[in-house]
């Protein structure tokens, strides 16, 4: 499959799973930086390949084959992120940027080899689940966004759902890392801000951050 096709089905899958936006061609076009016409043409082409269910003016749906392809690409992407982070200690933004390129040049054999080398990890360094070699996500996601947490509770960071460099730079500086603990001090619901304590520092985060930082409550 071409890079354009792999990116298209991946965008549909991630939009639906992460509930970021609906999957009409115009919204997928914005995510990929292409024209609405190009997105519609791609959707029609993929419908002919039985990868996408396309109906005019409606959200795009992946077929079983389309979802299988999307998960295969996502598996390769997240395995590369785990490998680059572990081997070269690259930043979260750097591993995402490089994995975007490497995912399209990776055979199933190499992906499985990388997975075995890493001990078959179930999560990447952002906390995102890594599909297994059968294209299945076997982990159960119980995390909630930081914006929906309760005051005076301690949580473990489960996912950092972004690809923005400044966001990851901020996270690195303040210890907001997958697996680290934080305590929610106060929720400012009217102003949509959350005050947390992490590594003996107090930080006030706005909704742009709290809606993409996901956490699990500690036992």
C-alpha positions as CSV (number, residue, x, y, z in Angstrom):
1,X,0.0,0.0,0.0
2,X,1.1,3.6,-0.7
3,X,2.0,6.0,2.1
4,X,-1.1,8.1,1.2
5,X,-3.4,5.1,1.7
6,X,-1.8,4.1,5.0
7,X,-2.0,7.6,6.4
8,X,-5.6,7.9,5.3
9,X,-6.9,4.8,7.0
10,X,-4.7,5.5,10.1
11,X,-6.3,9.0,10.3
12,X,-9.8,7.6,10.2
13,X,-9.0,4.9,12.8
14,X,-7.4,7.3,15.3
15,X,-10.1,10.0,14.9
16,X,-12.8,7.4,15.7
17,X,-10.9,5.8,18.6
18,X,-9.7,9.0,20.2
19,X,-13.1,10.7,19.5
20,X,-11.2,13.8,18.3
21,X,-13.5,14.6,15.4
22,X,-16.0,13.0,13.1
23,X,-14.6,11.2,10.1
24,X,-16.2,13.0,7.2
25,X,-13.8,13.5,4.3
26,X,-13.5,17.2,5.1
27,X,-12.2,16.6,8.6
28,X,-9.8,13.9,7.5
29,X,-8.5,16.3,4.9
30,X,-7.7,18.9,7.6
31,X,-5.9,16.2,9.7
32,X,-3.8,15.2,6.7
33,X,-3.3,18.7,5.2
34,X,-4.9,17.9,1.9
35,X,-7.9,19.4,0.0
36,X,-11.4,18.2,0.5
37,X,-11.6,17.1,-3.1
38,X,-8.5,14.9,-2.6
39,X,-9.9,13.4,0.5
40,X,-13.2,12.6,-1.2
41,X,-11.3,11.1,-4.2
42,X,-9.2,9.0,-1.8
43,X,-12.3,7.8,0.1
44,X,-14.0,6.7,-3.2
45,X,-10.8,4.9,-4.3
46,X,-10.5,3.1,-1.0
47,X,-14.1,2.1,-1.1
48,X,-13.4,0.4,-4.4
49,X,-10.6,-1.5,-2.6
50,X,-12.9,-2.5,0.2
51,X,-11.0,-0.6,2.8
52,X,-13.5,2.2,3.5
53,X,-17.3,2.5,3.5
54,X,-18.0,5.7,1.7
55,X,-21.4,7.4,1.5
56,X,-21.8,11.0,0.4
57,X,-22.1,13.5,3.2
58,X,-21.6,10.9,5.9
59,X,-18.7,10.0,8.1
60,X,-16.2,7.5,6.7
61,X,-16.1,4.0,8.3
62,X,-13.3,1.5,7.9
63,X,-14.1,-2.0,6.7
64,X,-12.6,-4.9,8.5
65,X,-9.8,-4.9,6.0
66,X,-9.3,-1.2,6.4
67,X,-9.1,-1.4,10.2
68,X,-6.7,-4.3,9.9
69,X,-4.4,-2.2,7.7
70,X,-4.7,0.8,10.0
71,X,-3.7,-1.3,13.0
72,X,-0.8,-2.8,11.1
73,X,0.6,0.7,10.4
74,X,-0.1,1.9,14.0
75,X,1.7,-1.2,15.4
76,X,4.8,-0.4,13.3
77,X,4.7,3.3,14.3
78,X,4.5,2.6,18.1
79,X,7.1,-0.1,18.0
80,X,9.5,2.3,16.4
81,X,8.7,4.9,19.0
82,X,9.4,2.3,21.8
83,X,12.7,1.3,20.1
84,X,14.0,4.8,19.4
85,X,13.1,6.0,22.9
86,X,14.8,3.0,24.6
87,X,17.8,2.8,22.3
88,X,18.6,6.4,21.7
89,X,16.7,8.2,24.5
90,X,15.1,10.4,21.9
91,X,12.4,12.8,23.1
92,X,8.7,12.0,22.7
93,X,8.4,14.5,19.8
94,X,11.4,13.1,18.1
95,X,10.3,9.5,18.2
96,X,6.9,10.4,16.8
97,X,8.4,12.4,14.0
98,X,10.8,9.6,13.0
99,X,8.2,6.9,13.4
100,X,5.9,8.7,11.0
101,X,8.6,8.0,8.3
102,X,9.8,4.6,9.4
103,X,6.3,3.0,9.7
104,X,5.8,3.0,6.0
105,X,9.2,1.3,5.2
106,X,8.9,-1.5,7.8
107,X,8.0,-5.2,6.9
108,X,5.9,-7.3,9.2
109,X,9.0,-9.4,9.8
110,X,11.0,-6.4,11.0
111,X,8.1,-5.2,13.2
112,X,8.0,-8.6,14.9
113,X,11.7,-8.6,15.3
114,X,11.7,-5.2,17.0
115,X,8.8,-6.3,19.2
116,X,10.7,-9.4,20.3
117,X,13.8,-7.4,21.0
118,X,11.9,-5.0,23.2
119,X,10.1,-7.8,25.1
120,X,6.8,-7.5,23.2
121,X,5.7,-4.2,24.9
122,X,2.0,-3.5,25.2
123,X,2.4,0.3,25.3
124,X,4.6,2.9,23.6
125,X,6.4,5.7,25.5
126,X,3.3,8.0,25.1
127,X,1.2,5.3,26.8
128,X,-0.6,4.3,23.6
129,X,-1.4,0.6,23.3
130,X,0.7,-1.4,20.7
131,X,-1.4,-3.8,18.7
132,X,-0.1,-7.4,18.6
133,X,1.1,-9.1,15.4
134,X,-2.5,-10.2,14.7
135,X,-3.6,-6.5,14.8
136,X,-5.4,-6.8,18.1
137,X,-5.2,-4.5,21.1
138,X,-5.3,-6.7,24.1
139,X,-5.1,-4.1,26.9
140,X,-8.1,-2.4,28.4
141,X,-8.0,1.4,28.6
142,X,-9.5,2.7,31.9
143,X,-7.8,6.1,31.8
144,X,-9.6,9.4,32.0
145,X,-8.5,12.8,30.9
146,X,-7.0,15.0,33.6
147,X,-9.9,17.5,33.2
148,X,-12.3,14.8,34.5
149,X,-10.3,13.9,37.6
150,X,-11.2,14.5,41.3
151,X,-9.5,16.8,43.7
152,X,-7.2,15.4,46.4
153,X,-6.7,12.2,44.4
154,X,-3.4,10.7,43.2
155,X,-3.1,9.4,39.6
156,X,-0.6,7.8,37.3
157,X,0.0,9.3,33.9
158,X,-1.3,6.7,31.4
159,X,-1.3,8.6,28.0
160,X,0.0,11.8,26.5
161,X,-2.2,12.2,23.4
162,X,-0.4,14.7,21.2
163,X,2.3,15.1,18.6
164,X,3.1,18.8,19.4
165,X,6.7,19.6,20.2
166,X,6.0,22.4,22.6
167,X,3.6,20.1,24.6
168,X,6.2,17.4,24.9
169,X,8.9,20.0,25.8
170,X,6.6,21.3,28.6
171,X,5.9,17.7,29.8
172,X,9.7,16.9,29.9
173,X,10.5,20.0,31.9
174,X,7.8,19.4,34.4
175,X,8.0,15.6,34.8
176,X,4.8,14.8,33.0
177,X,5.9,11.4,31.8
178,X,4.1,8.1,31.2
179,X,4.1,6.2,34.5
180,X,4.8,9.2,36.7
181,X,2.4,10.0,39.6
182,X,0.7,13.3,40.2
183,X,-1.9,14.7,42.6
184,X,-4.9,16.8,41.6
185,X,-5.1,19.7,44.0
186,X,-8.0,21.7,42.6
187,X,-10.3,21.7,39.6
188,X,-11.3,25.2,38.4
189,X,-14.3,24.1,36.5
190,X,-15.5,27.6,35.5
191,X,-12.2,28.5,34.0
192,X,-11.5,25.0,32.8
193,X,-8.1,24.7,34.6
194,X,-6.6,22.0,36.8
195,X,-4.0,22.5,39.5
196,X,-1.7,19.6,40.1
197,X,1.3,18.6,42.2
198,X,4.1,16.6,40.6
199,X,7.7,16.1,41.7
200,X,7.2,18.6,44.6
201,X,6.1,21.3,42.1
202,X,2.7,22.8,41.7
203,X,1.5,23.4,38.1
204,X,-1.7,25.0,36.8
205,X,-2.8,23.5,33.5
206,X,-5.5,24.8,31.1
207,X,-7.9,22.6,29.2
208,X,-5.7,22.4,26.1
209,X,-3.4,20.3,28.2
210,X,-5.8,18.5,30.6
211,X,-7.9,17.1,27.8
212,X,-4.9,15.3,26.2
213,X,-3.2,14.0,29.4
214,X,-4.9,10.8,30.5
215,X,-4.4,9.2,33.9
216,X,-5.4,6.2,36.0
217,X,-6.3,6.5,39.7
218,X,-3.8,4.8,42.0
219,X,-5.0,1.9,44.1
